[in-house]
Amino acid sequence: MGFREDVKKMKALTDENRLAIMLALQHGEKCGCDLLKELHITQPTLSHHMKILADSGLVDYYKEGRWMHYSISTKGVQEFRDMVAVYAKCDCETEEGVSCGCKDTK
């Protein structure tokens, strides 16, 4: 994956509404109607933010009747964590992410 795709994933979590949506979905799948009530946002606002989250791979969805149902994507979240680890890794970390301590200045 390239920088463009990585930026797309990172930008998905740079909005207060999208962070609130991710928190709301932490306890399981929710219908769009429930998210609207819980977050006090309009349907077009929810649709906009859900598209960004779904396009980033962080959220899965399906339609049932007239409502969309959303859930956190386990695979998408793991891919996001792996991606962040690539950029946030220190040179002194081992493959397991354990620091060798070379930069500790205590």
Contacts in CASP RR format, 6 or more apart in sequence:
PFRMAT RR
TARGET T0000
AUTHOR 0000-0000-0000
METHOD contacts of the structure
MODEL  1
MGFREDVKKMKALTDENRLAIMLALQHGEKCGCDLLKELHITQPTLSHHM
KILADSGLVDYYKEGRWMHYSISTKGVQEFRDMVAVYAKCDCETEEGVSC
GCKDTK
1 83 0 8 1.000
6 83 0 8 1.000
6 87 0 8 1.000
8 55 0 8 1.000
8 56 0 8 1.000
9 56 0 8 1.000
9 57 0 8 1.000
9 58 0 8 1.000
9 79 0 8 1.000
9 80 0 8 1.000
9 83 0 8 1.000
10 84 0 8 1.000
11 52 0 8 1.000
11 56 0 8 1.000
12 18 0 8 1.000
12 52 0 8 1.000
12 53 0 8 1.000
12 55 0 8 1.000
12 56 0 8 1.000
12 57 0 8 1.000
12 58 0 8 1.000
13 19 0 8 1.000
13 22 0 8 1.000
13 58 0 8 1.000
15 49 0 8 1.000
15 52 0 8 1.000
17 39 0 8 1.000
17 41 0 8 1.000
17 45 0 8 1.000
17 49 0 8 1.000
18 49 0 8 1.000
18 52 0 8 1.000
18 53 0 8 1.000
20 39 0 8 1.000
21 35 0 8 1.000
21 39 0 8 1.000
21 46 0 8 1.000
21 49 0 8 1.000
21 50 0 8 1.000
21 53 0 8 1.000
21 59 0 8 1.000
21 70 0 8 1.000
22 53 0 8 1.000
22 58 0 8 1.000
22 59 0 8 1.000
22 72 0 8 1.000
24 30 0 8 1.000
24 35 0 8 1.000
24 38 0 8 1.000
24 39 0 8 1.000
25 59 0 8 1.000
25 70 0 8 1.000
25 71 0 8 1.000
25 72 0 8 1.000
26 72 0 8 1.000
28 71 0 8 1.000
28 72 0 8 1.000
29 69 0 8 1.000
29 70 0 8 1.000
29 71 0 8 1.000
30 38 0 8 1.000
30 69 0 8 1.000
30 70 0 8 1.000
30 71 0 8 1.000
31 64 0 8 1.000
31 67 0 8 1.000
31 68 0 8 1.000
31 69 0 8 1.000
31 70 0 8 1.000
32 46 0 8 1.000
32 50 0 8 1.000
32 67 0 8 1.000
32 68 0 8 1.000
32 69 0 8 1.000
32 70 0 8 1.000
33 67 0 8 1.000
35 41 0 8 1.000
35 46 0 8 1.000
35 70 0 8 1.000
36 42 0 8 1.000
36 43 0 8 1.000
36 46 0 8 1.000
39 46 0 8 1.000
41 49 0 8 1.000
50 59 0 8 1.000
50 61 0 8 1.000
50 68 0 8 1.000
50 70 0 8 1.000
53 59 0 8 1.000
53 70 0 8 1.000
54 60 0 8 1.000
54 61 0 8 1.000
56 80 0 8 1.000
57 73 0 8 1.000
57 76 0 8 1.000
57 79 0 8 1.000
57 80 0 8 1.000
58 72 0 8 1.000
58 73 0 8 1.000
58 76 0 8 1.000
58 77 0 8 1.000
58 80 0 8 1.000
59 70 0 8 1.000
59 71 0 8 1.000
59 72 0 8 1.000
59 73 0 8 1.000
60 70 0 8 1.000
60 71 0 8 1.000
60 72 0 8 1.000
60 73 0 8 1.000
61 68 0 8 1.000
61 69 0 8 1.000
61 70 0 8 1.000
61 71 0 8 1.000
62 68 0 8 1.000
62 69 0 8 1.000
63 69 0 8 1.000
85 97 0 8 1.000
89 97 0 8 1.000
90 99 0 8 1.000
90 103 0 8 1.000
92 99 0 8 1.000
92 100 0 8 1.000
92 101 0 8 1.000
92 102 0 8 1.000
92 103 0 8 1.000
93 99 0 8 1.000
93 100 0 8 1.000
94 100 0 8 1.000
END
